[in-house]
Amino acid sequence: MKVKAFRTKTEAKDWLKEKGLTPHHLDDVTIQLVPTDLHGNVPHIGSASDLRGGY
């Protein structure tokens, strides 16, 4: 995927939505772009999930 620079947060969010992608935090420094429908249907584990009460 080609690297793209965004001027605003809204521009970035719109691009992600247009592409059907969601940022997934792999660890404390890595973010992966994954298909939104997949991201929403897979249970999450880890510290962020723990803070939200688990999956």
C-alpha positions, 0 to 999 in steps of 0.5 A, a space after each residue: 500500500 502506498 504511504 499517504 500523508 494527511 493534513 487533518 485527522 478527519 481526512 485520515 478517518 475519511 480515507 480509512 472509511 473509504 478503504 474499509 480499514 480500521 487501525 489495530 494496535 498490535 503492541 505499544 508501538 505498532 499499528 496495523 490497518 486491517 479490514 473493518 469487518 474483520 476487526 469488528 468480528 474478532 475478539 481482542 485480548 491484551 491491555 486495552 481489552 482488559 481496560 475495557 472489561 475484556 472481550 
